[in-house]
Amino acid sequence: MSEIEVLGMREIEKEVSFEERLITFYLNNELIGINIRDVVKITKDIEITSVPKTKNYILGVMNLRGNIIPVVSLKRMFNLGGEDNTENPFIVVVETELGHIGISVDKVEGAININPEDIQPPPMNSIGIDPEFIDGVIMIEDSTGKKELLTLLNIKKIFRQENL
């Protein structure tokens, strides 16, 4: 922190941290992050009721506090392969322009703060997801010092009417 004196008045310049907070989870063995502002709720062990004649990436619907919310598999949506955990699913409910949507994920890792300046452009064909839906990637280090690539998804772009 530095002090500047201008015409007898003291102003204090503060170093401001512009960190973003993300919720991180795994799809297959890939670490994914989404902006915490897009997350409404994270739940586990909730019953998903299948709905006939829907697209293959829609696992069904769930009842969340009296609201019926569609549950989507990003693995199926992006043809990533791997099985969806339909017995004890982790569901991340996100706010989109279409309303609340549940995303089935393998495991919720937690929340993390990142510096937006550390975000790199997505590499070509990053984990098989169209780069249009990826805000970037960032290398993070866990508590053991192991480095891992975190892919930042843009939920607002994925769940637009024209993309479904």
C-alpha positions in Angstrom: 0.0 0.0 0.0 1.4 3.4 -0.9 0.3 6.8 0.3 0.0 9.9 -2.0 -0.5 13.4 -0.8 -2.4 15.6 -3.1 -3.2 19.2 -2.1 -2.9 18.4 1.6 -5.3 15.4 1.3 -4.1 11.9 1.7 -5.2 9.2 -0.7 -4.4 5.6 -0.2 -3.9 3.4 -3.2 -4.7 -0.2 -2.5 -3.7 -3.2 -4.4 -7.0 -4.7 -5.4 -7.2 -8.4 -6.0 -9.5 -9.3 -8.9 -9.9 -12.9 -8.1 -12.7 -15.0 -9.5 -14.3 -17.8 -7.5 -15.1 -21.1 -9.2 -16.8 -24.3 -8.4 -14.6 -27.2 -9.6 -15.7 -30.7 -10.5 -14.6 -33.7 -12.5 -16.0 -35.0 -15.8 -14.3 -38.3 -16.5 -10.8 -37.4 -15.1 -10.8 -33.8 -16.3 -11.0 -30.9 -13.8 -13.6 -28.4 -14.8 -14.5 -25.0 -13.3 -17.5 -22.8 -13.6 -18.1 -19.3 -12.2 -19.7 -19.6 -8.7 -22.1 -16.8 -9.6 -23.7 -19.2 -12.1 -24.2 -21.9 -9.4 -27.6 -22.0 -7.6 -27.1 -25.3 -5.6 -25.0 -28.4 -5.4 -26.8 -31.6 -4.4 -26.2 -35.3 -4.2 -28.4 -38.4 -4.1 -31.4 -36.8 -5.6 -33.8 -38.8 -7.6 -33.8 -38.2 -11.4 -37.0 -39.1 -13.2 -36.4 -40.0 -16.9 -38.5 -38.2 -19.5 -39.2 -40.1 -22.7 -38.5 -38.7 -26.2 -35.9 -36.1 -25.1 -32.4 -35.6 -26.4 -29.9 -38.3 -25.2 -28.0 -35.8 -23.1 -31.0 -35.0 -20.9 -31.0 -37.5 -18.1 -34.4 -36.5 -16.9 -35.8 -34.1 -14.4 -35.5 -33.6 -10.6 -37.7 -31.9 -8.0 -35.8 -29.2 -6.2 -37.9 -27.5 -3.5 -41.0 -27.9 -5.6 -39.4 -26.8 -8.9 -39.0 -29.3 -11.7 -35.5 -28.9 -13.2 -34.0 -30.7 -16.2 -30.8 -32.6 -15.5 -28.2 -32.7 -18.3 -25.1 -34.8 -18.9 -22.3 -32.7 -20.3 -20.5 -36.0 -21.1 -23.3 -36.9 -23.5 -23.8 -33.4 -24.7 -20.1 -33.1 -25.8 -19.6 -36.8 -26.7 -16.9 -37.2 -24.1 -17.6 -40.9 -23.4 -17.6 -42.4 -19.9 -20.6 -43.4 -17.9 -22.9 -41.1 -16.0 -23.3 -41.8 -12.3 -27.1 -42.2 -12.2 -27.3 -44.0 -8.8 -25.6 -41.4 -6.6 -25.2 -38.4 -8.9 -23.6 -35.1 -8.0 -25.8 -32.4 -9.5 -24.7 -28.8 -9.9 -27.7 -26.6 -10.5 -26.9 -23.5 -12.6 -28.7 -20.4 -13.6 -29.0 -20.0 -17.4 -31.1 -17.9 -19.8 -33.4 -20.9 -20.0 -33.8 -21.1 -16.2 -32.3 -23.5 -13.7 -30.6 -26.6 -15.2 -28.9 -29.4 -13.3 -25.6 -30.7 -14.5 -24.6 -34.3 -13.7 -20.9 -34.4 -12.7 -18.7 -37.3 -11.4 -17.4 -35.5 -8.3 -17.5 -32.0 -6.9 -14.0 -31.0 -5.9 -14.8 -27.6 -4.2 -14.4 -23.9 -4.6 -11.2 -22.2 -5.7 -10.1 -18.6 -6.2 -8.2 -17.8 -9.4 -6.5 -14.7 -10.8 -8.1 -13.9 -14.2 -4.7 -12.9 -15.5 -3.5 -16.5 -15.2 -6.2 -17.8 -17.6 -4.7 -19.0 -20.9 -6.7 -19.6 -24.1 -8.0 -23.1 -24.5 -5.7 -25.5 -26.4 -7.1 -26.9 -29.7 -9.7 -29.7 -28.9 -9.3 -29.2 -25.2 -10.8 -32.4 -23.6 -13.1 -32.8 -26.6 -15.3 -29.7 -25.8 -15.8 -27.1 -28.5 -13.5 -24.1 -27.6 -16.6 -21.8 -28.1 -17.8 -23.0 -24.7 -14.5 -22.7 -22.9 -13.4 -19.4 -21.4 -9.8 -20.7 -21.0 -7.6 -23.0 -19.0 -5.4 -22.5 -16.0 -2.7 -24.6 -14.3 -3.4 -25.0 -10.6 -1.5 -26.7 -7.9 -3.1 -28.8 -5.2 -2.0 -29.0 -1.6 0.5 -31.8 -2.4 2.2 -29.7 -5.1 0.7 -31.7 -8.0 -0.2 -29.5 -11.0 -3.4 -30.0 -12.9 -5.1 -28.3 -15.8 -8.4 -26.7 -15.0 -10.8 -26.0 -17.9 -13.1 -23.1 -17.4 -16.5 -23.6 -19.0 -18.9 -20.8 -19.9 -22.3 -22.0 -18.7 -24.1 -19.0 -20.2 -22.8 -20.0 -23.7 -23.5 -23.7 -23.3 -27.1 -23.3 -22.3 -28.4 -20.8 -24.9 -31.5 -21.7 -26.8 -29.6 -22.0 -30.1 -27.1 -24.5 -28.7 -29.6 -27.0 -27.5 
